[in-house]
């Protein structure tokens, strides 16, 4: 009965959605106290007309979405210098700018472009960074993301995530029947790409540590199976298709193994598959439902959801197997947990007064905080710098994605027109 109930739960999470479109991002909170910064429009070659991307505008939007910075509107800029020699920092002090970014896009000698930028600390009168990136015309937007990440790192000390990507699932319930898609887009919602499309449900996308592959669950042929797909080539491989449940793939930090939930033994348990040798090892062995595994950053143990205590809670077990230890105690439902990149906290779904929220547990203090306030928030995923969490929620009965900073101050909504979006997974820093 438990196996059938879990399959019914998985099926119930597949929402009807609309057509594919670019994710649009709305900042819904967190601009108070943001650091003022001016990103001057970059100079561009005079013989190219209008470039395909406004590099400075992309950088400004990237920094604004972090909630840490408040870019100055172009109409308010006191000057628009392009070289360090043209900069008069006293002008920017008068308008209370903390930092200033200038730049140029030039034709490269071997084709493409050289994109240069300079970052200034206005009040200290210091040049904090000066770098040049090579870029093709088609990669100008990605180059702008890289520059935004470099600025973010220089000013905060932490890596930026503008150059990362987000995987998510949509489905189209048109007259021809349901069409489900696993899609990948840049962190700002641009450049959406369909990785796989199916008439059957797709769930639980998970990024490999090198950012080159996605593992996911497909219900093709009315049976759950776990696939691993190369993003560059589209080549995919079915790695688990046992009788019963095959769900919740999770990559080990070294990218060599997948933890997963299988019911091949009659009851859902946690298993680890070595992707090279195909050795399959059972990690948990309990009469309860054990599901939703996630690795610790050092690969030493796995956290998972289990109802062995009567209600779904989060437990920890050595990756090689052994005794499991319960780590959540607040509220009567806690599940789908994953670690922060630094291993100091976990994010998970928790039920508060009948509503499903995103919770954050500080593992050193044992204190849990709610990061969201919806009624059906699910599928949380940490940004690779640990600063934000993306999750699925409902807005007016429509599925959207939301992102919130770990301090709960900055919040965003990511939507796709009239379509629903769900099952987000944030990529690692590499691309």
C-alpha positions in Angstrom: 0.0 0.0 0.0 2.8 2.4 0.8 4.4 1.9 -2.6 1.1 2.6 -4.4 0.6 5.7 -2.2 4.0 7.1 -3.1 3.4 6.5 -6.8 0.0 8.3 -6.5 1.8 11.2 -4.8 4.4 11.4 -7.6 1.7 11.5 -10.2 -0.3 14.1 -8.4 2.6 16.5 -8.5 2.5 16.7 -12.3 0.7 19.9 -13.0 -0.9 21.0 -16.3 1.0 23.8 -17.9 1.1 26.0 -21.0 3.5 26.6 -23.9 7.2 27.1 -23.6 8.4 30.7 -23.1 11.2 32.6 -21.5 11.1 32.8 -17.8 10.5 36.4 -16.6 11.8 37.6 -13.3 10.2 40.1 -11.0 12.0 41.3 -7.9 9.3 41.2 -5.2 11.3 42.3 -2.2 14.7 43.2 -0.9 15.7 46.5 -2.5 15.9 48.3 0.9 19.5 48.9 2.0 20.9 47.8 -1.4 24.3 49.2 -2.3 24.1 52.0 -4.9 26.2 51.2 -8.0 26.4 52.9 -11.5 27.0 50.7 -14.5 27.6 53.1 -17.4 26.6 52.0 -20.9 29.6 50.3 -22.5 31.3 51.9 -25.6 30.9 49.7 -28.7 32.6 49.6 -32.1 31.3 52.3 -34.4 31.2 50.0 -37.5 28.8 47.4 -36.0 25.6 49.3 -35.6 23.7 48.1 -32.5 25.2 45.0 -30.8 23.0 42.0 -30.1 23.2 42.6 -26.4 23.4 45.7 -24.2 26.2 44.4 -22.0 25.9 47.1 -19.3 22.1 46.6 -19.1 22.6 42.8 -18.6 25.2 43.4 -15.8 22.9 45.9 -14.1 19.9 43.5 -14.2 22.1 40.6 -12.8 23.3 42.7 -9.9 19.8 44.1 -9.2 18.4 40.5 -8.9 20.8 39.7 -6.1 19.1 42.3 -3.9 22.5 43.4 -2.8 22.9 46.3 -5.3 20.7 49.1 -6.6 21.9 50.1 -10.1 21.5 53.8 -11.0 19.0 54.6 -13.8 20.8 55.8 -16.9 18.8 59.0 -17.0 20.2 60.0 -13.7 23.9 59.5 -14.6 26.1 62.6 -14.3 28.5 61.4 -17.0 29.0 58.4 -19.2 32.8 57.7 -19.3 34.2 54.6 -21.1 37.9 54.7 -20.0 39.5 55.2 -16.7 41.1 58.4 -17.9 37.6 59.9 -18.4 36.4 59.1 -14.9 35.9 61.9 -12.4 35.1 60.2 -9.2 34.1 63.4 -7.4 31.1 63.6 -9.7 29.9 60.2 -8.5 30.5 61.0 -4.9 28.1 63.9 -5.2 25.3 61.5 -6.2 26.2 59.0 -3.4 27.4 56.2 -5.6 29.3 53.5 -3.7 30.8 51.9 -6.9 31.1 52.7 -10.6 31.5 50.3 -13.5 32.7 51.4 -17.0 33.5 49.4 -20.0 34.1 48.9 -23.8 33.3 46.4 -26.4 35.9 46.3 -29.2 36.4 44.1 -32.2 39.0 41.5 -31.5 41.9 41.0 -33.9 41.0 37.3 -34.6 37.2 37.9 -34.8 34.6 38.3 -32.2 34.9 40.9 -29.5 37.0 41.9 -26.5 34.8 43.1 -23.6 36.6 45.2 -21.0 35.4 46.6 -17.7 36.8 48.6 -14.8 35.3 48.6 -11.3 35.9 51.6 -9.0 35.3 52.2 -5.3 34.0 55.7 -5.6 34.6 57.0 -2.0 38.0 55.4 -1.6 39.1 56.5 -5.0 40.4 53.0 -5.8 40.2 50.8 -8.9 39.1 47.4 -7.7 39.2 45.4 -10.9 40.1 45.8 -14.6 39.6 42.8 -16.8 39.0 41.8 -20.5 37.0 38.9 -21.7 37.0 37.4 -25.2 33.5 36.8 -26.6 31.8 35.8 -29.8 28.7 37.8 -30.9 26.4 35.0 -29.7 28.1 34.8 -26.3 27.9 38.5 -25.4 25.1 37.9 -22.9 27.0 35.2 -21.2 30.1 37.4 -21.1 28.0 40.1 -19.4 26.9 37.5 -16.8 30.6 36.6 -16.2 31.4 40.3 -15.6 28.5 40.6 -13.2 29.8 37.6 -11.3 33.2 39.1 -11.1 31.8 42.4 -9.8 29.7 40.6 -7.3 32.7 38.6 -6.0 34.9 41.6 -5.7 32.3 43.5 -3.7 30.9 40.7 -1.5 33.7 38.2 -1.3 31.3 35.4 -2.6 30.9 33.9 -6.0 28.2 35.3 -8.2 25.6 33.1 -10.0 24.6 35.1 -13.0 26.5 32.8 -15.3 24.7 29.7 -14.0 21.6 28.0 -15.3 18.3 26.7 -14.0 16.6 23.4 -15.0 12.8 23.1 -14.6 9.8 21.2 -15.8 6.8 22.5 -17.8 3.9 20.7 -19.4 1.4 21.7 -22.1 -2.1 20.2 -21.7 -3.3 21.1 -25.2 -5.9 19.3 -27.4 -3.2 16.9 -28.6 -2.6 15.6 -25.1 -0.2 16.4 -22.4 3.3 17.5 -23.5 5.9 17.6 -20.7 9.3 19.3 -21.2 12.5 19.4 -19.2 14.0 22.8 -19.9 17.2 24.6 -19.1 17.5 28.4 -19.1 20.1 31.0 -18.0 19.7 32.2 -14.5 18.0 35.3 -15.8 15.4 33.3 -17.7 16.9 33.8 -21.2 17.9 31.2 -23.7 15.5 28.5 -22.7 16.3 25.1 -24.3 14.2 21.9 -24.3 16.3 19.0 -23.1 13.7 16.4 -23.5 10.0 16.4 -24.3 7.5 13.6 -23.6 3.8 12.8 -23.4 4.5 11.4 -19.9 5.5 13.0 -16.7 9.1 14.1 -16.1 10.3 14.8 -12.5 13.3 15.5 -10.2 15.9 17.0 -12.5 19.4 16.9 -10.9 22.6 18.5 -12.2 25.9 16.6 -12.3 28.7 18.4 -10.4 30.4 19.4 -13.7 27.2 20.9 -15.1 27.3 18.8 -18.2 24.5 16.3 -17.5 21.1 16.1 -16.0 19.6 13.1 -14.2 15.8 12.9 -14.1 12.8 10.7 -13.7 10.6 9.8 -16.6 7.3 7.9 -16.7 7.7 6.8 -20.3 5.8 3.7 -21.1 3.9 4.1 -17.8 6.8 3.0 -15.7 9.2 5.1 -13.7 12.8 5.1 -14.9 15.9 7.3 -14.2 17.8 8.7 -17.1 21.1 10.6 -17.4 21.3 13.0 -20.3 24.3 14.9 -21.8 23.3 18.5 -22.4 25.7 19.2 -25.2 24.8 16.1 -27.4 21.4 15.2 -26.2 22.6 11.6 -25.7 20.8 9.9 -22.8 21.0 6.7 -21.0 18.5 4.8 -18.8 20.3 3.9 -15.6 17.6 2.5 -13.4 14.3 0.9 -14.6 13.6 -1.7 -11.9 10.2 -3.0 -11.1 8.3 -0.5 -9.0 9.6 2.9 -8.0 12.7 4.5 -9.6 12.9 8.1 -8.3 14.8 11.0 -6.7 18.2 10.8 -8.4 21.0 12.7 -6.6 24.6 13.1 -7.8 27.5 12.4 -5.5 29.9 15.3 -5.2 32.5 13.5 -7.3 29.9 12.8 -10.1 30.6 9.1 -10.1 27.5 7.9 -8.3 23.8 8.5 -8.1 21.8 8.0 -5.0 18.2 7.1 -5.7 15.0 5.6 -4.3 14.1 2.1 -5.5 11.4 -0.3 -4.4 12.9 -3.3 -6.2 13.0 -5.1 -2.9 9.3 -4.5 -2.3 9.7 -1.3 -0.1 11.1 2.1 -1.1 14.7 2.4 0.1 17.8 4.4 -0.7 20.3 2.9 -3.1 23.6 4.2 -4.6 24.5 3.3 -8.2 28.1 3.5 -9.4 27.8 4.9 -12.9 31.0 3.3 -14.2 30.9 -0.2 -12.7 27.1 -0.3 -12.4 27.4 -1.7 -8.9 24.2 -1.0 -7.0 24.4 -0.8 -3.2 21.5 -0.6 -0.8 22.0 2.0 1.8 18.8 1.9 3.9 16.8 -1.3 4.8 13.7 -0.4 6.7 10.0 -1.2 6.5 9.2 2.5 6.3 9.3 4.6 3.1 12.8 6.0 2.7 13.1 8.5 -0.2 14.5 11.8 -1.5 18.2 11.3 -0.9 20.7 14.1 -1.0 24.5 14.0 -0.5 26.5 16.0 2.0 29.1 18.3 0.3 31.9 16.0 1.3 30.2 12.9 0.2 30.5 11.2 3.5 26.7 10.7 4.2 23.3 11.1 2.7 20.2 12.8 4.1 16.8 11.4 3.2 13.1 11.6 4.0 11.5 8.7 6.0 8.3 8.1 7.9 9.9 5.5 10.1 9.0 7.7 13.1 5.4 8.0 12.1 5.5 11.2 10.1 7.9 12.2 7.3 11.1 13.6 8.8 14.7 14.0 7.6 17.3 11.5 8.6 21.1 11.2 8.0 23.0 8.0 7.2 26.6 7.2 6.2 26.9 6.9 2.5 28.1 3.3 2.9 25.1 2.4 5.1 24.7 2.0 8.8 22.5 3.6 11.5 20.3 6.5 10.5 20.0 9.5 12.7 16.9 11.9 12.8 17.8 15.5 12.3 14.5 17.4 12.0 12.0 17.6 14.9 9.9 20.7 14.4 6.5 20.3 12.7 4.8 17.1 11.6 6.1 17.0 8.0 9.7 17.7 6.8 11.0 16.4 3.5 12.9 16.9 0.2 16.0 18.3 2.0 19.3 19.3 0.4 22.6 20.7 1.8 23.9 24.3 1.4 27.2 24.2 -0.5 29.1 24.9 2.7 27.3 22.0 4.5 26.3 24.3 7.4 22.5 24.2 6.8 19.9 22.3 4.9 16.8 23.5 3.1 13.6 21.5 2.9 9.8 21.4 2.7 8.1 21.7 6.1 4.4 21.9 7.0 3.4 24.8 9.2 -0.2 25.1 10.3 -1.4 23.0 7.3 0.7 25.0 4.8 3.8 23.7 3.0 6.6 26.1 3.3 10.4 26.2 2.6 12.4 25.8 5.8 16.1 26.4 6.6 17.8 24.4 9.4 21.0 25.7 10.8 22.8 22.5 11.7 25.1 24.1 14.3 22.3 25.7 16.3 19.4 23.4 15.4 17.2 26.5 14.7 14.7 26.3 11.8 13.4 29.4 10.0 10.7 29.6 7.3 11.9 31.2 4.1 8.5 31.2 2.3 4.9 32.0 3.2 2.9 30.1 0.5 0.4 27.3 1.0 2.1 24.8 -1.3 5.8 25.6 -1.7 8.0 22.7 -2.8 11.2 21.5 -4.5 13.8 23.8 -2.9 17.2 24.1 -4.5 20.2 26.1 -3.3 22.0 28.5 -5.6 25.6 27.3 -5.9 26.9 30.1 -3.8 24.4 29.3 -1.0 23.0 32.9 -1.0 19.5 32.0 -2.4 17.1 29.2 -2.6 14.8 28.6 -5.6 11.5 26.7 -5.2 8.2 26.0 -6.8 5.0 27.6 -5.6 1.5 28.8 -6.7 0.5 32.3 -7.7 -3.2 32.7 -8.4 -3.5 29.0 -8.9 -0.7 29.0 -11.4 2.7 27.2 -10.9 5.6 29.6 -10.7 9.1 29.6 -9.4 10.3 31.8 -6.5 13.7 32.6 -5.2 14.5 33.9 -1.7 17.7 34.8 0.0 18.8 32.7 2.9 18.2 35.6 5.3 14.7 36.0 3.9 15.2 39.6 2.8 15.5 39.3 -1.0 12.7 37.6 -3.0 11.9 37.1 -6.7 9.2 35.5 -8.8 10.0 33.6 -12.0 7.0 33.0 -14.2 6.4 31.8 -17.8 3.5 33.8 -19.2 0.3 31.8 -18.7 2.2 28.5 -18.2 3.0 26.7 -15.0 6.6 25.9 -14.0 7.8 23.5 -11.4 10.7 21.2 -10.2 13.5 23.8 -10.3 17.2 22.8 -9.9 20.0 25.3 -9.8 23.2 24.4 -11.7 26.7 24.3 -10.2 29.0 27.3 -10.8 30.8 25.7 -13.8 29.3 25.8 -17.2 
